[in-house]
Amino acid sequence: MNRQLLSLASRILGDAGHRQEQDALSIEGRLRELSFNLWWNWHPQVLEMFRELDPRGWVETNHNPIALLKRFPTGELAQRAAELSLENRISFHYRRLQEYLGSEQSWCSAQAGALRVNPIAYFSAEFGLHESLPLYSGGLGVLAGDYLKSASDLGLPMVGVGLFYANGYFRQRLDASGWQREEYGVTEIETLPMRRPVGADGAPIMIRIPCDGETLTAGIWIARVGRTLLLLLDSDVEQNPAHLRGLTGRLYGGDEVTRIRQEILLGVGGLRALRALDLRPAVLHLNEGHSAFAVLERTRERVEEDGLLFEDALRETSLQTVFTTHTPVAAGHDRFSADLMERELGWLRSALKVDRDRLMQLGRVSPHDGGEPFCMTVLSLRGSRYRNGVSSLHGHVARRMWTDVWPGHTEEEVPIGHITNGIHIRSWLALSMNRLFDRHLGASWPAHQSECRTWLPIASISDAELWETHSVLRRYLIDFVCRRSGRPDLLNPHALTIGFARRFATYKRGTILLTDLDRLAKILSNVNGPVQLVFAGKAHPADNPGKGLIKQIVEITRDARFAGRLAFVEDYDINVARYLVQGVDVWLNTPLRPLEACGTSGQKVVFNGGLNLSVLDGWWAEAYDGLNGFAIGDGTVHANAAIQWHRDAVELYDKLENEVIPLFFDRDAAGLPHGWIDRMKRSMMTLAWRYNADRMVTDYVSRSYLPAAGGLSSS
Ligand SMILES: *Cc1c(COP(=O)(O)O)cnc(C)c1O
């Protein structure tokens, strides 16, 4: 680990730093240490060990090791471990974790040594690390979670900075009519893998920010994600007036005042928390614009402490700042009025010694348009030197979308590049598939996942073995859906299973398959063999059209024509996603091009033997090669959305009837679909080495972090 992070971990979190202390730890102590580092969540043998301790508790705690251990009365945990002869395994995994944390050898030490001195601060409004830590709503959060895990594996010193949402994101319930209802739980903090850092005086470290004539105080939580740390700010502390305690209660909840205050806490408060913990980041990475106020806070530090002029301080800050934009959809870009900005950030503006107009200019596409509100994305673009979209196509779209921020530049000259997203493989890979990879690719494949040749031996896996492994995963999925719905015969474990799970935003067009119900009914009861559909996904609480789409699907699941062929799984989260991406044969993706910036769920499917059937948008536009999955349409964009919808629907039905279904049911005497299995292999061999998070993080290192960190040392 990096020295600053290591010192923080041992000083503040009370890590057992010395070998003697480690050796002296009891079995209970070792289990506790394991449960407090989210490293467990991408090590299936460690998960398995927790599960064995109490299989029922494992399910009832939503796979939360800390909650699981708490269920054992004092003393009984060690006894239980002894009964199950788990002690050696516990000690083994504990040692593995210590070795992982203490190791000096990593990709980073070999390839990017310059980054080992000061950590990268990775700011994100959401972090999706595991279903038991509800700090995410969807793709952005899951990406951030996967990012930290890969940074840890690569030995890149990184600190995630986010907010602690005591009520998380909502749980989805569907009422009798199929309408989405949002329920907010209260997370039991003592079951989360977080600790409060304390100062020399033994008191928890807090940070403070002016807030409309009052002071907003926030506590800090630290979670450990392998070798990286995640700092989470929490406004629910007694120092705060009652109306501010709930500020961080909900992710994306509340009005625009809540919104701007959350973002001030994330950006300004996040940077203050890093300082309070003695962390001096070499690079600030803004994962989406929510955290862009960090740029202003860093600039303030330079103005007030180093005596720089505002413009110089801003330029130097931008040299160490990386910005990733994630969506071409307008609602994804926060905008605040000049009045709100002055009320909430007037204090910071004064400290920066600039007038209202200059501050507003930083957030306007047209700086001198007094009517234009302050856009967080524009501040991010102006406050960073390394900027990227999240797929090749999205890079083009982002350059077009923000051309006016660079007057006099053509679209191609706009300085926004792209780094395509990837997934943290071992967080999404089924255990059985992991074992298959270990056997055929060699156990060190994870360390070489970004090399094309690592995946070549997939070609020599026997068709029967690969098919059997995937078929068992399909069965797990079907069992899971049946269990969840309380209907044991809801679906068929042998049917061609098509999954569609994503946020129900209208541009994703989740109901496109329902365009022609007669034709759909015919497809699902195909003569070649049975086909079934599994849907899941939440709509944003304020998105009534999105909720309407869910209702439409739920109504169809009740139509007799579709009995046993269609299911909607409630409350999409990381756990549901894991079952789906591991078990489906086909992953359907139907966004209105080019509005899907990247999409990552389809990448998760690749590693588990599923095939993508997708519009050529986001990552699929660059990944599809004609044989490694299926495409809907040829990428042509029609100006009229209704015509586009109709055309894509027809194309989708045709594709299913003429290609997908016949290929899946074209079996030999042993029941093996060789043509299909060829495609599964080709999908893995052409996509696995590129669409993983190690490749993504190393791209950020070479294109953004190394130059940005160099910018720091030269200033
Ligand atoms: C992977 C994932 C996403 C992102 O999927 P998209 O392809 O971007 O729609 C969203 N939610 C969950 C729970 C995920 O696991």
Ligand as a Chemical Component Dictionary entry (heavy atoms), coordinates in Angstrom:
data_LIG
# 
_chem_comp.id                   LIG 
_chem_comp.type                 NON-POLYMER 
_chem_comp.pdbx_formal_charge   0 
_chem_comp.three_letter_code    LIG 
# 
loop_
_chem_comp_atom.comp_id 
_chem_comp_atom.atom_id 
_chem_comp_atom.alt_atom_id 
_chem_comp_atom.type_symbol 
_chem_comp_atom.charge 
_chem_comp_atom.model_Cartn_x 
_chem_comp_atom.model_Cartn_y 
_chem_comp_atom.model_Cartn_z 
_chem_comp_atom.pdbx_ordinal 
LIG C1 C1 C 0 -24.038 -3.069 -14.183 1  
LIG C2 C2 C 0 -25.189 -2.457 -13.508 2  
LIG C3 C3 C 0 -25.795 -1.312 -14.039 3  
LIG C4 C4 C 0 -25.323 -0.658 -15.316 4  
LIG O1 O1 O 0 -25.949 -1.225 -16.393 5  
LIG P1 P1 P 0 -26.230 -0.491 -17.782 6  
LIG O2 O2 O 0 -25.737 -1.409 -18.808 7  
LIG O3 O3 O 0 -25.446 0.787  -17.767 8  
LIG O4 O4 O 0 -27.670 -0.268 -17.826 9  
LIG C5 C5 C 0 -26.880 -0.778 -13.371 10 
LIG N1 N1 N 0 -27.346 -1.319 -12.239 11 
LIG C6 C6 C 0 -26.791 -2.414 -11.689 12 
LIG C7 C7 C 0 -27.351 -2.973 -10.435 13 
LIG C8 C8 C 0 -25.689 -3.015 -12.304 14 
LIG O5 O5 O 0 -25.143 -4.088 -11.746 15 
# 
loop_
_chem_comp_bond.comp_id 
_chem_comp_bond.atom_id_1 
_chem_comp_bond.atom_id_2 
_chem_comp_bond.value_order 
_chem_comp_bond.pdbx_ordinal 
LIG C1 C2 SING 1  
LIG C2 C3 SING 2  
LIG C2 C8 DOUB 3  
LIG C3 C4 SING 4  
LIG C3 C5 DOUB 5  
LIG C4 O1 SING 6  
LIG O1 P1 SING 7  
LIG P1 O2 DOUB 8  
LIG P1 O3 SING 9  
LIG P1 O4 SING 10 
LIG C5 N1 SING 11 
LIG N1 C6 DOUB 12 
LIG C6 C7 SING 13 
LIG C6 C8 SING 14 
LIG C8 O5 SING 15 
# 
